[in-house]
Each structure stands twice: as structure tokens, then as C-alpha cells.
């Protein structure tokens, strides 16, 4: 498997795609954590106290996320 082109984007509004992607990715980090709700993702994305990033592969699929607080 070769390297993939990935771009990182700051998220300031929660969409269904963002919420679903975070729910899909979260089990890779923790089997006991529940996925955040759409409202919780919206709060993270719009909060001045946090910055939410997603990584998209060349085809547009979200393959990672990062939240800084």
C-alpha cells in the first residue's frame, strides 16, 4: 500500500457527514466511548475554546479527526 494524499480542514459547522465520520472513527480510539451527538459535535466545532480538524483522503472520505482544546 502506497502513501495517500490527505488534506486537513478546520471544521466550524457540524454536518451529517462530520458527525457520521466521527462516530465511525471513534471506536478506533476507544471501545467504551460513545459517539458524540450532532449537537455535541456542533458545540465543539463552533466553540471558541476548541478547534476541530478533519483529514480527507483524495476521494473526499474523512479518514481522521483531531480536536484541540
C-alpha positions in Angstrom: 0.0 0.0 0.0 1.4 3.4 -1.0 1.0 6.8 0.6 -2.3 8.6 0.2 -2.8 12.3 -0.5 -4.6 13.7 2.6 -5.7 17.3 3.2 -6.6 18.7 6.6 -9.6 21.1 7.0 -10.8 23.1 10.0 -14.5 22.4 10.8 -16.6 25.3 12.0 -20.0 23.8 11.5 -21.2 20.2 12.1 -22.8 18.4 9.1 -24.2 14.9 9.0 -21.1 13.8 7.2 -18.8 15.1 10.0 -21.0 13.6 12.8 -21.1 10.2 11.0 -17.4 10.2 10.3 -16.5 11.0 13.9 -18.9 8.2 15.0 -17.1 5.8 12.5 -13.6 6.8 13.6 -14.1 6.9 17.4 -14.1 3.2 18.0 -10.5 3.1 16.8 -9.6 5.1 19.8 -11.9 3.7 22.5 -14.2 0.8 22.6 -16.1 2.2 25.6 -16.7 5.8 24.5 -20.0 6.6 22.9 -20.1 8.7 19.8 -20.9 12.4 20.3 -24.3 13.6 19.2 -24.8 16.0 16.4 -25.4 18.7 19.0 -22.1 17.9 20.8 -20.1 18.0 17.5 -21.8 21.3 16.6 -20.7 22.7 20.0 -17.1 21.5 19.5 -17.0 23.0 16.0 -18.4 26.4 17.0 -16.8 26.8 20.4 -14.0 29.4 20.7 -12.3 27.1 23.2 -11.8 24.2 20.7 -10.6 23.7 17.1 -11.9 20.7 15.2 -10.0 19.4 12.2 -10.7 16.5 9.8 -8.4 14.8 7.4 -9.8 13.9 4.0 -8.2 11.5 1.5 -8.1 12.4 -2.2 -11.5 10.9 -2.9 -13.1 13.1 -0.1 -13.6 10.4 2.5 -12.8 11.6 6.1 -10.1 9.4 7.4 -9.2 11.2 10.7 -10.1 13.9 13.1 -8.4 16.0 15.7 -9.8 18.2 18.4 -7.6 20.8 20.2 -8.8 22.4 23.3 
